[in-house]
Amino acid sequence: MLSTSYVLLTIVGCGIVTLLSRTLPFVLLKNHSLPPLVVELLSFVPITIMTALWVTNLFTQHLGHLPSVNYENLFASIPTVITAAITKILLWIVLVGVVSLAILRAVM
């Protein structure tokens, strides 16, 4: 059984690492500017992360077989993608995704 101090130190350590990883880039780049190519490449990071999260939830892995489509998430993503294309507002996209998945789970 783990001791309370070990768990507490682990939580504090994770908090420090999280804080540093989020603030250190701003502190280091405060007086410097990145080259335009780097700025352009970094602009693709959010869409890449969202696509990776979406695709991993769209398919269900079966060891030794091809992945199968998670139709519940597929049908919920249709209005979400339409909302993303129309509004481009993250709050609306998340709300439509959560509500559409909730409606599908209530109906199915």
Secondary structure, 3 states (H helix, E strand, C coil): CCCHHHHHHHHHHHHHHHHHHHHHHHHHCCCCCCCHHHHHHHCCHHHHHHHHHHHHHHEECCCCCCCEECHHHHHHHHHHHHHHHHHCCHHHHHHHHHHHHHHHHHHC
